[in-house]
Structure formats: C-alpha cells, structure tokens
Amino acid sequence: MTTRDTVDLGEFQFLSGESIPSLEVAYETYGEFTGDNAVLVCHALTGSPHVARRPDAGGDTAGQARAWWGDVVGPGKAIDTTEYYVVCANAPGSCYGTTGPASENPETGEPYGTDFPPVTVGDWTRSQRRLLDELGVGRLHAVIGGSVGGMNALDWLRRFPDDVDRAGAVATAARLDPQCLALDTVARRAITSDPNWNGGHYYGGPEPEDGLARARQIGHIMYLSKPSMARKFGRRSAGRETVREEPPDPAAAFFPYREVESYLDYQADKFTDRFDANSYLYMTRAMDDFDLSAGYESDADALAAFEGELLLISFTGDWHFTVEQSEALAEACREADVDVAHHVVESDHGHDAFLVEPEKVGPPLDELLEDGLAGRTITDTAPEPDLEDTDSFAPVHTSLFSE
C-alpha cells in the first residue's frame, strides 16, 4: 500500500518566531500501519518524499528521476515496506511539494521568495511530528536519516525523545565543521551573486541557473572522495564527442575538456532543471545552523532523555561527515548512558556512499529495525573487555582512533 499526498497543517510558527498562515507538507507512505511499526525516513539536502519505488509513480516522481533510496526502502529491502509503515515527508523550505520560497504567499498572491521565514532542522522535525499526528502515528518504531537527514533524526531524539524506540543516523554529525561551513558559504554566494537572483524574487522571470549550477558543483565535489574521483575520472579528456557549449574563457579552447569537468557540468544541468535556487539557500542554511548541543550543556546532555537505541553509521572515505565526528557523537551517547553502536563502513566512495552502497548500508539498518543493536552484523567502536585481562580493553576499530 502506497500513498502520495499533501496535508495542510494550518498556521505554522517557525523557531525564528515568524509564522505563515498555511504550511502544506508533501509526503509519501509505504506499507500498512499496524499501530507500532511506523518508520520515519528523513531525506537529505535536496531529497524529496519519493524515497522508495512506487508502482504507480510513472514519470511523476516529485522532480526526481528515481527513488532516492529505492535500494534500501521497499518490499523485501532493508527497510521492508511489507513489515513497516514507512513515512517520508518533504522538509519545509524545500521545493518538492512542501511550502517553501517558491510557494504562493496567500496574503500577497505572489511567491514568497526570500520573504519566506528562516527555516531550521528543528522546524523540519516539528512539521514531521504534526504530520504524524495527522496520520494517527504516535510513537515511532524508528526514525532514520542520512546526511542532513541524519541531523533531522538526531533532532528527534532531543526534541521528542519519548516518541522514538530506535534511530539510525547515517553519514551525519552533531554539527558541520568550519571547512564544510565555508564551502556552503561559497555555494550560496554563487547563487546570490548571479545577476538573475534579484534578491530572491526571480519567479516569473529569468532564474539564477548559473549560480545554482555552480553551487551544485561545489556540493558534488564535497560528496566525493579523492580515491573515488581518481577512479571515476582520472585526468582523462572527455573525448571528441563531448564538447562544452561555451568555454569559460578564450584560452580554455586550447586545453582538454576533462571528464571531471564534463561530469560536473552534466550534474549541474540536471540539477537546475529540478531544484529551486532559493530552496538551496534555505536548506543549506538549515544544515549549517544545526548544532545538537544548542540549548544544552553538551551533546550528551541533549541526548540524555532518549531511552531507545541509536545506530550511527559512518564511512571511512567521507570527509564531509567524518568517522571521527560520528565517534565523538558515540562518545557523547556513552557519557549519557544512551544505548549506541557506531558502525564504521570501509568505503572510498566519500559522502555519497550512503546512497550508492546499499549493500553496506542495508544490513545494519535491517537488523536495527528487527533486533535493535543486538543485530549480528552491527559492529561498534566501543572498547570491549579482554577476556584474558578484564583491566584491559581492545577497540574494535583500533586503527581509526589510535593517535
């Protein structure tokens, strides 16, 4: 059983203090609700509610060519929609059906543009809670998210700790580091410096496609690792049949158009066809703003009220959300006596690993839902007592955290 719908939650006050008279939330559900089997999946930065493949989707997939986690969520998949009632909602500020900058302001009859209120990850969580209330879902069996969707999942644990039994936070962190904040800043500046941006009120006229394209290219570089880029592109020329439409400067025609350039241009063109520039500004700002410890003394204090189980999954080749950041979060959970396991995946795919390696992500998530942290394939970085010497400890992933 699948559902694709939009619900009007009525007036919504954002954490900034600003309000809009009507917040519509686009969502999809998969499976049948039995009262205790609901799983909320939180999408990443530019994701949509279209998390799993739908037999009735046809060509209308919320602007995405394919389900963004279709190899992990679905019948017989790790998040099995024949067992669980899966809900995925588009976040406020995005452009896949939920109210955002491109939506019409009912008070003016014009698109909000940058008059739309500032949006935070906390607003995403609060809108999801209200959506679940509308769907008749109280307590969640699990909340799972990747990347900034993982931040969204963590926010559930500090904001509604009594509403979640289990959580999976994949390729995420308690906050962004300064390097990623800097790169997001440059990406936003690419958009706001585009002459067509017009202060965010470009609807009905030329859109800031060049700025959005550059912003997305910066994002793609962040999502890949050096080894994956070397393997995928090397320094190879794109070939005679691949010609860039407009060389960036006259001298560029003398030099080869490399495969890595062609890839970035192709991804940028695809992205500008499906995403809104203002939404990119709003979504990246929400991610940059997130700090798990905000309003608390520490990350441990923020999570202390959660009495369920938390699985953290990180990837060795991910420099956007690093293994070390997940380990720091795991340490905070241990300090707060939260049941946690930090499962480290060996991968050189970079941040994209959580999307492109379902065979590594799926099994631990499957076991989290079925058996909790006792799942046999779930590993942890926590020291374990040496059977021969109870005073010594042997870390599971020594090489990652020694020195």
C-alpha positions in Angstrom: 0.0 0.0 0.0 1.4 3.4 -1.0 0.2 6.9 -0.6 1.4 10.2 -2.1 -0.4 13.2 -0.7 -0.2 16.7 0.8 -1.6 17.8 4.1 -2.3 21.4 5.2 -1.1 21.7 8.8 -2.6 25.2 9.0 -0.7 28.1 10.7 2.9 27.2 11.5 5.2 29.2 13.6 8.9 28.7 12.9 11.5 28.7 15.5 12.6 32.1 14.3 9.3 33.4 15.7 7.9 34.1 12.2 4.7 32.4 11.0 3.0 31.5 7.8 -0.8 31.1 7.6 -0.6 27.7 6.0 2.1 25.0 5.9 1.4 22.3 3.3 3.6 19.2 3.7 4.1 16.7 0.8 4.6 13.2 2.0 4.6 9.6 0.8 3.8 6.4 2.8 4.6 2.8 2.0 3.1 -0.2 3.7 0.3 -0.5 6.2 0.2 1.0 9.7 -0.4 -1.6 12.5 0.0 0.7 15.4 3.6 0.1 16.3 5.5 -0.3 13.0 6.0 3.3 11.8 9.4 4.2 10.4 10.1 7.9 9.6 12.8 8.3 6.9 14.3 11.8 6.8 15.7 12.9 3.4 19.0 14.7 2.7 19.6 18.2 1.4 18.0 18.0 -2.0 15.9 14.9 -1.5 12.1 14.5 -1.9 9.5 12.4 -0.2 9.9 9.9 -3.0 12.2 7.6 -1.0 11.1 4.2 -2.4 10.0 3.0 -5.8 6.2 3.2 -6.4 4.3 1.0 -8.9 2.1 4.0 -9.7 4.7 6.7 -9.9 5.2 6.6 -13.7 7.2 9.6 -14.8 5.9 11.8 -11.9 8.4 11.3 -9.1 8.4 14.6 -7.3 11.0 16.0 -9.7 13.5 13.2 -9.2 14.4 10.7 -11.9 14.3 7.8 -9.4 13.5 7.0 -5.8 16.5 8.3 -3.8 16.8 5.3 -1.5 15.0 2.7 -3.6 17.6 0.1 -3.0 17.2 0.4 0.8 13.5 1.0 1.2 10.8 -1.2 -0.4 9.3 -4.7 -0.3 11.9 -7.2 0.8 14.5 -4.4 1.2 16.4 -3.4 4.4 13.6 -1.1 5.4 10.9 -3.6 4.4 7.6 -1.9 3.4 5.8 -5.2 3.8 6.6 -5.1 7.5 6.9 -1.4 8.3 4.8 1.6 7.7 7.3 4.0 6.1 6.7 7.7 6.0 8.9 10.3 4.2 8.0 14.0 4.2 9.4 16.8 2.3 11.0 19.4 4.6 9.7 23.0 4.8 11.8 25.3 2.7 12.3 22.6 0.0 10.6 22.6 -3.4 9.1 19.1 -3.7 5.6 19.9 -2.6 6.1 21.3 0.9 5.6 25.0 1.4 8.8 27.0 0.7 10.2 30.1 -1.0 8.7 29.1 -4.4 5.2 28.7 -2.9 2.5 31.3 -3.2 2.1 33.6 -0.2 -1.7 33.6 0.3 -1.5 37.1 1.7 0.0 38.6 -1.4 -0.8 36.1 -4.2 2.9 36.1 -5.2 5.7 33.6 -4.4 7.3 34.1 -1.0 10.8 34.3 -2.4 13.2 35.4 0.4 10.2 36.7 2.4 9.8 33.1 3.5 10.7 32.7 7.2 14.1 31.3 8.1 13.9 27.5 8.4 15.8 25.2 10.8 16.2 21.5 11.2 14.1 21.8 14.3 11.3 23.2 12.1 11.6 20.1 9.9 11.2 17.9 13.0 8.2 19.8 14.3 6.4 19.7 11.0 7.0 15.9 10.8 5.6 15.5 14.3 2.4 17.3 13.3 2.2 15.3 10.0 2.4 12.1 12.0 -0.3 13.3 14.3 -2.5 13.8 11.2 -1.7 10.2 10.1 -2.6 8.8 13.5 1.0 7.8 14.3 2.1 8.4 17.9 5.3 6.6 18.8 7.8 5.7 16.1 9.4 2.3 15.8 12.3 4.1 14.3 13.5 7.3 12.7 16.3 7.0 10.1 18.1 9.6 8.1 21.3 10.2 6.1 23.4 13.3 5.8 21.4 16.3 7.0 18.5 13.8 7.2 20.6 12.2 9.9 20.8 15.6 11.8 17.0 15.6 11.4 16.9 12.1 13.1 19.2 13.3 15.9 16.9 16.3 16.4 14.0 13.9 17.0 15.9 12.3 19.9 16.5 15.6 21.7 13.1 17.2 20.8 10.8 14.2 21.1 12.8 11.5 23.0 9.7 9.7 24.2 8.4 9.3 20.7 11.1 7.1 19.3 12.2 3.5 20.0 15.2 3.2 17.7 17.1 5.6 15.5 19.6 5.3 12.6 21.8 8.3 11.9 23.8 7.6 8.7 26.8 9.7 7.4 26.0 12.6 9.7 27.3 14.6 12.6 26.2 16.7 15.6 27.2 19.8 13.6 29.2 20.8 10.5 32.9 21.6 10.8 34.3 25.0 9.6 35.5 23.7 6.3 32.1 22.5 5.3 30.5 25.7 6.5 33.0 27.6 4.3 32.1 25.6 1.2 28.4 26.0 1.8 29.0 29.8 2.1 30.8 29.9 -1.3 27.9 27.8 -2.8 25.3 30.3 -1.5 27.4 33.2 -2.7 27.4 31.7 -6.2 23.6 31.9 -6.2 23.2 35.3 -4.6 25.8 36.9 -7.0 24.0 35.6 -10.1 22.5 38.7 -11.7 19.2 36.9 -12.2 18.8 36.2 -8.4 17.1 39.6 -7.9 17.2 39.3 -4.1 15.4 36.0 -4.3 12.4 37.4 -6.2 13.1 36.0 -9.6 9.9 34.0 -10.1 8.2 34.7 -13.4 11.5 35.9 -14.9 15.0 34.6 -15.7 16.2 32.3 -12.9 19.7 32.2 -11.4 20.6 29.0 -13.1 24.3 29.7 -13.4 24.6 30.4 -9.7 22.6 27.3 -8.8 24.7 25.2 -11.2 28.0 26.4 -9.5 26.6 25.8 -6.1 25.6 22.2 -7.0 29.1 21.6 -8.5 30.7 22.6 -5.2 28.3 20.1 -3.5 29.2 17.3 -5.8 32.9 17.8 -5.0 32.1 17.6 -1.3 30.2 14.3 -1.8 33.1 12.5 -3.5 36.5 11.4 -2.2 39.9 11.7 -3.7 40.1 7.9 -4.5 36.6 7.8 -6.0 37.3 10.8 -8.2 40.6 9.4 -9.3 39.0 6.1 -10.2 36.0 7.6 -11.9 37.7 10.4 -13.8 41.4 10.5 -13.5 42.8 13.3 -15.7 41.2 11.9 -18.8 39.9 14.0 -21.6 36.1 13.8 -22.1 36.7 12.8 -25.7 36.0 14.5 -29.1 32.3 13.7 -29.0 31.9 15.6 -25.7 32.1 19.4 -26.3 31.4 22.1 -23.8 28.8 24.6 -25.1 30.7 27.7 -24.0 34.4 27.6 -22.9 34.7 29.7 -19.7 37.4 31.8 -21.4 39.1 32.0 -24.8 42.2 30.2 -23.8 40.2 27.3 -22.5 39.6 26.0 -26.0 43.3 25.2 -26.2 43.2 22.8 -23.2 41.4 19.4 -22.9 37.8 19.3 -21.6 38.3 16.7 -18.9 35.9 14.0 -17.8 35.6 15.5 -14.3 34.5 18.9 -15.9 32.0 17.1 -18.1 30.6 15.3 -15.1 30.2 18.4 -13.1 28.6 20.3 -16.0 26.2 17.4 -16.6 25.2 17.2 -12.9 24.7 20.9 -12.8 22.4 20.9 -15.8 20.3 18.1 -14.4 20.0 19.9 -11.0 18.9 23.3 -12.3 16.0 21.5 -14.1 14.7 20.1 -10.8 15.6 22.3 -7.9 14.9 25.9 -6.8 17.8 28.2 -6.1 16.1 29.8 -3.0 15.4 26.4 -1.6 19.1 25.6 -1.9 19.9 28.7 0.1 17.3 27.8 2.8 18.2 24.1 3.0 22.0 24.7 3.3 21.4 27.3 6.0 19.3 24.9 8.0 22.1 22.3 7.8 24.8 24.9 8.7 22.7 26.1 11.6 22.2 22.7 13.2 24.1 22.2 16.5 22.9 19.2 18.6 24.1 20.9 21.8 22.3 24.2 21.2 20.3 25.0 24.3 22.1 22.2 26.3 25.4 21.9 28.1 26.7 19.3 25.7 25.8 16.7 23.1 25.5 14.2 26.0 23.0 16.4 27.8 21.0 16.9 24.6 20.5 13.2 24.2 20.3 12.1 27.8 16.4 11.8 27.8 16.4 9.3 24.9 15.9 5.8 26.3 15.9 3.9 23.0 18.7 2.6 20.8 20.8 4.7 18.4 22.8 3.3 15.5 25.5 5.6 14.0 26.9 4.6 10.6 29.9 6.3 9.2 32.1 5.8 6.1 35.9 5.9 6.1 36.1 7.9 2.9 33.6 10.5 3.9 35.3 13.8 4.6 32.0 15.8 4.7 30.7 13.9 7.7 33.7 12.1 9.1 34.2 8.9 11.1 35.7 11.0 13.8 32.6 13.1 14.1 30.4 10.1 14.4 32.8 8.7 17.1 32.6 11.9 19.0 28.8 11.6 18.9 29.0 8.0 20.0 31.2 9.0 23.0 28.6 11.6 23.9 25.9 8.9 23.9 28.0 6.6 26.1 28.6 9.5 28.5 24.8 10.0 28.7 24.2 6.2 29.1 22.3 6.1 25.7 22.4 2.7 24.0 24.5 3.3 21.0 26.6 1.5 18.4 29.0 3.2 16.0 29.2 1.0 12.9 32.1 2.0 10.6 31.9 1.1 6.9 35.1 0.7 4.9 34.5 2.7 1.7 36.3 5.1 -0.6 33.1 6.5 -2.2 33.0 9.6 0.0 29.8 11.0 1.4 27.8 9.5 -1.4 28.5 6.1 0.0 25.2 6.1 2.0 23.4 6.4 -1.3 25.5 4.3 -3.7 26.5 1.3 -1.5 23.1 -0.1 -0.3 24.7 -3.5 0.2 26.8 -2.0 3.1 24.1 0.3 4.5 21.1 -2.0 4.3 22.1 -4.9 6.5 22.8 -2.9 9.7 19.6 -0.9 9.2 17.6 -4.1 8.6 18.9 -5.5 11.9 18.4 -2.3 13.8 14.7 -2.4 12.9 14.4 -6.2 13.6 16.7 -6.8 16.5 18.0 -3.4 17.7 21.7 -3.0 18.4 22.0 -6.8 19.1 22.0 -7.4 15.3 24.8 -9.7 14.4 26.3 -7.6 11.6 26.3 -4.4 13.7 29.7 -3.5 14.9 30.7 -0.9 17.5 33.9 1.1 18.1 33.4 1.0 21.9 36.2 -0.8 23.8 35.4 -4.3 24.8 36.8 -6.2 27.8 39.7 -8.5 27.1 38.6 -12.0 28.3 42.1 -12.7 29.5 42.5 -9.4 31.3 39.4 -7.6 32.5 41.5 -4.5 33.2 42.5 -4.0 29.5 40.4 -3.1 26.6 40.6 -3.7 22.8 38.9 -1.2 20.5 37.0 -2.8 17.6 38.4 -0.3 15.1 41.8 0.4 16.6 43.4 1.9 13.5 40.7 4.6 13.2 41.1 6.1 16.6 44.6 5.4 17.8 46.7 8.5 17.9 
